[in-house]
Amino acid sequence: MRTILLERVMHRNEKRVKLIFDFDAEILQILNTVEGTAWSSSMSCWHMPYKVTYFSDLQVKFVQIARIVDRSSAMRRTVRHDLNEEQVKSIKNFIRFLKLRRYSVSTIMAYRRRIQDFLKFYHDKEIELLTNEDVQYYNYERMIKQKVSEVLQNQFITALKLFLLTVTESKIEITGVEKAKKKRKLPTVFSKSEVEKILNSTQNQKHKMMLLLVYACGLRRAEVGVLQITDIDAERKIMHIRKAKGNKDRMVPLSLKIIESLRRHFKIYKPKKFVFETVENKPYPNDTVYKIFKRALEKSGVKKKAGIHALRHSYATHLLENGTDLRYIQTILGHKSSKTTEIYTHVSTQNISNIICPADDLEI
C-alpha cells in the first residue's frame, strides 16, 4: 500500500501539515478535495492547514488507498553524525561485497557515500529496524528537499538494493521503493569550429593532445589518464580502451592524423608507461583532465556551458552526421544499449537543418 508521511511545520507564520509521498494521480485527486491544500516550491511538497484532527481526517480520506504515517514527533535528522560500531561493520561488509563482484573503484566509492549518508541520517536506529517509510523520509529530506539530481537519487536506490543483500535482516521491502523518473536531457554538442577554438586555446601541447584524443576517439575523462603507450596500435590504426565503464574493453579507430600527433607527443615528452604522465611519471588524475578542459573552454570564447564529456558527445554526433552507422558508434563509445546511442539522432543537425520551413511559402 502507498504511504503518505505527515509532518507539522510553520509555513509563512501559519501552522501547516506537510504531506510527503511519491507522485500518484489518485492521491492528488483526493487531496484536491481537502480545503486549503497547496503546493510549496520552497518545501518541495504539498501542504494543508493544521487542525487537531488532521491525522484522523486523512486516515478517513485515504482509507484503503494509502497508509498515513505522522512523523511530527520524530527528531530532526542530519548526516552530521558518526557511524556506530554496527554501521561501520556493515559498511565494511558492503565494500567487500562490491569488490567481490568486481565493481570499479569509483562505483564502490559512490555507493559507499550514498549508504554512509543514509546510515548517518539514522545513526540512532538499528539497521534491522529501518523501514520503507525511513527510506521515503530520507529521500525527501536529503534528495527532494535539497533538490539533488534524480541521477544521485537513483544511485542511492541502486546502492541500497545492493546493501540490503549484505544485511541479514531488514524490514525494507526494496520492491516498494521507486526510483525517480529520469529527465531526458539532450547532450551539449560543439560544432567543429567550436572544437577547434577549444583545442587551439591551450598552448600546452600535452594538454592539447589530451583534449584532442577525448574528441578524436570519444573518450571519457576517466579513460584519458590511464591510457598506456601499449594501448596504441599504429599499424592497425586502433586504440585499446581497457577496463572502461562497466569494466569493459573496447577498440576505437585512430586516424593517420591522430597517429602522427601522438608520435610528436611521444618524441617531445618521452612518456615511459602512460600516454600522459605527470612529473612523477604517474597517470593524470581525472580532476586535472577536467580542469584542463574548463580552462581551455573559458579561453576559447565558446559560450556553451559544458563539461569535458561534451567533446565525447560532439565526436558521436559528428560521426553520425558524417554517415557512420549508429551500430558502429554504439560499439566505439562502449554503450551497452542502443537507446543510449540513439540520443545523438536528436542533436544531429544533418537532417534538421535541411527541413523547409512552411512559413517560407507565405507571401508576407
N, C-alpha and C positions, 0 to 999 in steps of 0.2 A: 504494500500500500504506500502511496505517496505521503510525504511528510512536509508539514509547514512548521517552521520554527518561529517562535514569537519572542520578542524582547521589548521591554518597556524603555522608552527613550524620551529625552526632551528635544523637541524639534521646533525651532523658531519660537522659543519660550512657551511651548504648549506640550502637554503630555500626549505622547503618541505611542502606538504599538507597531514595531517593525514586523513585517511578515517575510520570512526568508524561505524560498522554495525554488526548485528547478522550474524552468519555463513550462507552463502547462495551460493549454487553452481552456480546459474545463474549469480549472481553479480560478483563472482570470474572469471567466464568465460569472462565476458565483460571487467573486469579490466585487464585481460591478453592482451587485445588489446591496452591498454594505455601504450605508451613507457615510460620506466623508473620506472614503478611501482614495488615495492618490499615490502617484509615483514620485519618488525623490531622486533627483540626479546626484545630489551630494552624498546621499546614503546608499545609492545604487540598489534601492529596494522599494517595494510597496509598503505603505503605512496607513494606519487607520486611527480614528480618535480613541483615546483611552477612556474606558469606563470600568467600573468594578467587575462587571460580568463579561468582560471581553473574551475570556478564555472559554467559558461555558457557551457563550453565544456562537463562537466559531466552531466549537465541537458540534453543535446542533446543525449549523450551516453545512459543515463538511462531513457529516456522518456517512460512513461507508465510501467516502471519496478520498479523504486524506486524514492522516493522524496529526493531531495538534500537540506540539511539544513546546512548553513555555520555558525559555532559558533565562528569564529575567533575574532569577536569583543566583544564576551562575556567576562565578568570579570573572572579572575582566582578564582576558588572556593575552599574552605576548609570547614571542620566541626568545625573550631575554632571560633564559634560564639555562642552567647546566643540565645535561642529561644525568639521570640517576644510574646507578650501577646496572640495573636490569636493562635499561635502554642502551647503554654503552655496549653491553654484551650482545644485544640484538643487532645493533649496527655492525659489529664485527662479523657476526654470522651472516648478515646480509651481504657485506662486501665479499666474504669468502665464497658465498653462493654465486655472486655475479662473476667473480674471477673464474670459478669452475665452469661457468657457462660461456667463458671467453668473451665477455663484453669488453669493449675498449676502455682505456683508462679514463678518457674524457666522459664517457657514458656512466661509468661507475661513480666518478666524482659528482656528476649532475644528479644521479639518482640518490646518492648518499645525502647530498644537501637537501633534497626535497623531503626525505624521510626524517632527517635530523630536525628540520624546522617543524615538522608535524609532531614529532615526539616531544620537542621542547615546549610546544604550544600546550601539550597535555602532560607536562612534567610531573603532575601530581596524580596521574591516573595510571593504573597498571595496563599494559598493552592488551591483555586478555579482556579487559573491560571496555575498551573503546568500541563504539558502535557506528552505524551508518549516520546517525544524527551528528556525531562528533566530526565525521568526515565532512558532512554537509556544512556544519557551522564553521569549520576550519576553511573550507573552500570560500565561504562568503567573507569571513574576516580577513583572510590572507590573500585571496585572489580577486574576488569581485570588488570588495570594498576598496582595495588598493589599486584596482584597475591594472593588474598584470595581464600579460598576453594570454590568449587561450592556449597557445603553444606550451607555456610554462604550466598552466593548469592541467593540461592533458599529460604533460610529462610527470606531474605529481601522481596522477591516477595510475599511469603505467608503472611507476616506481612502487606505488602502494600495492598493486596487484602482485608484483614480484616479491615484495617484502612479506606479504601475507603467506607466501609459500614457505617461508622460513620460520613462521610463527606456529607453535604447537596448537594453541587455542586462540580463537578470535570470534567476536560477535559481529564483526563486519561482514556483511554479505556483499562481496565485491560486484556481483552481477547487478546489484541495485544502485551502484554508483555510476553515474553517467558522465561521459566526457563532454567538454564544451564543444559547441558547434564551431567548426573552423571557418574563418573568413577566407574567401578565395581572393587573395590579392595578386594582381598581375605584377610580375617582377620588373624592376627598373632595368632598362636596356639603353646602353650608349650607342650612338651612331659610330660608324668607323672613323669619322673625323674627330669625334669626341675621344675615342680611344687613343688616337694619335696625339691629341693635345695632352692627355693624361700621361702617356708614356714619355713624351718629349719634355714634360715639365720637370723631370728629375735629371740632375746632372751626374748623379752617382750611377755608374754603368752596371754595378751589381744589382742595385735596386731596380733599375730599368729592366734588366734581364728577368728579374723575378716577376715583375708585373706583366712583362711580355709573355712569359710562359703560362701565367694564370689565364691570360686571354687566349693565347695561341693553342692551348691544349685543354682549356676548360677545367682547370684545376681548382680544387678547394684550397683555402688558405692553409689548412692543416696538412695538406699534401706537399706543399712547396718546401718547407723546411727539412722534411725527412727524405726528400728526393736524393738518391745516390747516383754517383757517376756511372756505376754499373747498370743502372736502370735505363740508360740511354743506349739504344741500338741504332747507330747512324746508318749502318749498312742496310738494315731492313726498314729504316725510316719510321721507327716506332719508339715509344717510351712506355716503360712498365711502371704502373702505379700499384704499389704493394700495400696490402692491409689498409685499404681506404675505408670509407664509411660502411658499416656493416661487416667489417673485417674481410672485404672482398678485394681481389686483384682485378685490374683491367689494363687493357692496352689502348694507348691513344696515338694517333698519327702525328708524325713530325715532318714538316715541310723542309725542303733544302735550305730555304732562307733561315729557318729557326735553327737548323743544324749548324749552319755557318756562324750564326750568332753565338751559339753555345761554344763552338770551337774558339772563338775570340775570347769569350768569357774564361774558358779554361786556361788559355795562354796568358791572360792578364793576371788572374787571381790564383791559379795553380792549386785548386782545392785537392784535398787528399782523399776524402771519402764522400762527403756530401757535395752536391752541386753548389749549394750556397752555404758557406761556413762563416761562423763568427771568427774573431781574432784567436779564440782558443780552439779553433777547428771543430766547433760544435755546430749542430744544425740551428738554423734561425728559428726563434720561438714564434708561435702563431701571432701573438700580440704585436711583435715587431713588424711582421709582414703587413698586418692590418694598418699599423701606424704609418708605414711607408706609403701605402695606398692613399690614406687620408691626406697626407701632406701633398702628395702628387695631385690629388683631385683639387685641393684648395688652390694650389699654384696654377693649375691648368686654366682656371676661369670657367670651367664647366659647372653650371649652377644646379645640376641634379643632385638631390640628396640620396646617397647610396653608399653601401659598404663594398668591400672588395669582391663579394660574391656577384656583384653586378657585372663584373668582367666575364665571369663564367656564363651568366645569363646572356650576355651580349654575344659570346662565342657561339652558343647554341642557336640563338636567333639568326645570326649571320650565316651559319651553316645551312639553316632551313631556307633562308632567302636565296642562298646560292644553289638550291636544288637538292641538297643532301637528304636522303630518305630518313624519315623520322625514326625508323628502327635502328639505323646506324648511329644516329645522335644519342638514342637511349643507351646503346652499348658503350659509346665513347664516354658519356657522362657517368655511367655506372648506376643508372636508375633501375630500381627493382621493378617498378610498374611503368607501363607505357603512358598511364594517365599523368604521371609527373612530367613526362617529356612533352605531352600534348599541350601544356600551358603555353609553350612558345609559339604555337599557332595563333594564339590570341594577341601576341605582341608583335608578330611579324607584320611589316608594312608592305610586303611583296604584293599581296593581292588587294589589301585595303586601300592603298594609295591609288590603285587603278580603277576604283569604283567611280562611276559617273554620277555626279550629284543631280537628282531630278530637278533641283531649283535652277540648274543651268539652262533648262529649256524655257524658262519663263521670260516673257518679254516685259521686263521691268526697267 
